[in-house]
Amino acid sequence: MRTQADDELWSAIADPSRRRVLDLLINNGEVSASWLAGRVPFSRQAVSKHLVVLEEAGLISRRKQGREVVYQVEGDRLDQATRAMAGLAAQWDRRLAAIKRLAEAAHAEARKERGSKPRGIGGDGGEG
Amino acid sequence: MADLTIEREVVIEAPAEVVWRTLTEPDQMSLWFADRVELVVEPGARGYMQFGDQGGPVVVETVDPPTRFSFRWNHPRGEEPVAGNSMLVEFTLTPERDERTRLRVTESGHELRAWPEAEKQRYADEHRSGWGEFLDRLTGVLPEGRPG
């Protein structure tokens, strides 16, 4: 089960358009909202909204550069997000492995109780 | 469609009916999934899963024995779980020869709901990369970000 903080990270990155914005920030360092807006297939307004969500999740930060506001990626937080997502995939692998063990044990047990291997259902010759 | 999906599968040496029972019977679920499972596996049923000292509600979506089972979870407290505010977990069981079953699980969050259709399509056409590729890229750019 994910924590509240994980949930925030998760929903921040779950949106493909926000991933696109994040991608641009990762690859281009400090850039402004208008620079970003010129490189995505959605409006300047949408870019601003995405930047707010990403900032609230702690994935990016802003600073003033002259008259402009520029954004940059927060590496530690992004690292944490990456680990969380990779961890989720690993979690499902562990669960599937457990299901496999349980189901195979139950099946072996049922076969033993029947006293013999079933014939004609799958055949014994088709292993592999 | 570009969205966040985790997809995993395993081949099990047991018929789909056996895998189905392991997958959906609450006392079995508590062996492979949560520490405590309160759930009736019926479409629309609401349940609860406890993991250590944390827990959360789940809502069953599809029950089609012995091939499909899905539920939603991780929706905000007090809200109805729908596409957009929750994660959908879908299990698909495919019988294979010699009493084997291929079990596939996907966990997905479709967050494109706020977009006009045309923009969605355009975005999907331009960016076919899913979550997995994004993850690969992230681990590529973050020297210490390799998942353990």
Chai-1 contact restraints between the chains, C-beta under 6 A:
chainA,res_idxA,chainB,res_idxB,connection_type,confidence,min_distance_angstrom,max_distance_angstrom,comment,restraint_id
A,M1,B,F51,contact,1.0,0.0,6.0,A-B,restraint_1
A,M1,B,Q54,contact,1.0,0.0,6.0,A-B,restraint_2
A,M1,B,G56,contact,1.0,0.0,6.0,A-B,restraint_3
A,A14,B,L4,contact,1.0,0.0,6.0,A-B,restraint_4
A,A14,B,G109,contact,1.0,0.0,6.0,A-B,restraint_5
A,A14,B,E111,contact,1.0,0.0,6.0,A-B,restraint_6
A,D15,B,E111,contact,1.0,0.0,6.0,A-B,restraint_7
A,P16,B,A2,contact,1.0,0.0,6.0,A-B,restraint_8
A,R19,B,F134,contact,1.0,0.0,6.0,A-B,restraint_9
A,I26,B,V141,contact,1.0,0.0,6.0,A-B,restraint_10
A,P41,B,R122,contact,1.0,0.0,6.0,A-B,restraint_11
A,P41,B,Y123,contact,1.0,0.0,6.0,A-B,restraint_12
A,D79,B,L142,contact,1.0,0.0,6.0,A-B,restraint_13
A,D79,B,G145,contact,1.0,0.0,6.0,A-B,restraint_14
A,T82,B,L138,contact,1.0,0.0,6.0,A-B,restraint_15
A,T82,B,G145,contact,1.0,0.0,6.0,A-B,restraint_16
A,R83,B,P147,contact,1.0,0.0,6.0,A-B,restraint_17
A,M85,B,L135,contact,1.0,0.0,6.0,A-B,restraint_18
A,A86,B,P147,contact,1.0,0.0,6.0,A-B,restraint_19
A,L88,B,I6,contact,1.0,0.0,6.0,A-B,restraint_20
A,A89,B,I6,contact,1.0,0.0,6.0,A-B,restraint_21
A,W92,B,R8,contact,1.0,0.0,6.0,A-B,restraint_22
A,W92,B,V105,contact,1.0,0.0,6.0,A-B,restraint_23
A,D93,B,R8,contact,1.0,0.0,6.0,A-B,restraint_24
A,R95,B,W32,contact,1.0,0.0,6.0,A-B,restraint_25
A,L96,B,R8,contact,1.0,0.0,6.0,A-B,restraint_26
A,L96,B,V10,contact,1.0,0.0,6.0,A-B,restraint_27
A,A98,B,W32,contact,1.0,0.0,6.0,A-B,restraint_28
A,I99,B,T22,contact,1.0,0.0,6.0,A-B,restraint_29
A,I99,B,W32,contact,1.0,0.0,6.0,A-B,restraint_30
A,K100,B,V10,contact,1.0,0.0,6.0,A-B,restraint_31
A,K100,B,I12,contact,1.0,0.0,6.0,A-B,restraint_32
A,L102,B,T22,contact,1.0,0.0,6.0,A-B,restraint_33
A,L102,B,L31,contact,1.0,0.0,6.0,A-B,restraint_34
A,A103,B,I12,contact,1.0,0.0,6.0,A-B,restraint_35
A,A103,B,A14,contact,1.0,0.0,6.0,A-B,restraint_36
A,A103,B,V18,contact,1.0,0.0,6.0,A-B,restraint_37
A,A103,B,V19,contact,1.0,0.0,6.0,A-B,restraint_38
A,A103,B,T22,contact,1.0,0.0,6.0,A-B,restraint_39
A,E104,B,E13,contact,1.0,0.0,6.0,A-B,restraint_40
A,E104,B,A14,contact,1.0,0.0,6.0,A-B,restraint_41
A,A106,B,V18,contact,1.0,0.0,6.0,A-B,restraint_42
A,H107,B,A14,contact,1.0,0.0,6.0,A-B,restraint_43
A,H107,B,V18,contact,1.0,0.0,6.0,A-B,restraint_44
A,G122,B,R97,contact,1.0,0.0,6.0,A-B,restraint_45
A,G122,B,D98,contact,1.0,0.0,6.0,A-B,restraint_46
A,G122,B,E99,contact,1.0,0.0,6.0,A-B,restraint_47
A,G126,B,D98,contact,1.0,0.0,6.0,A-B,restraint_48
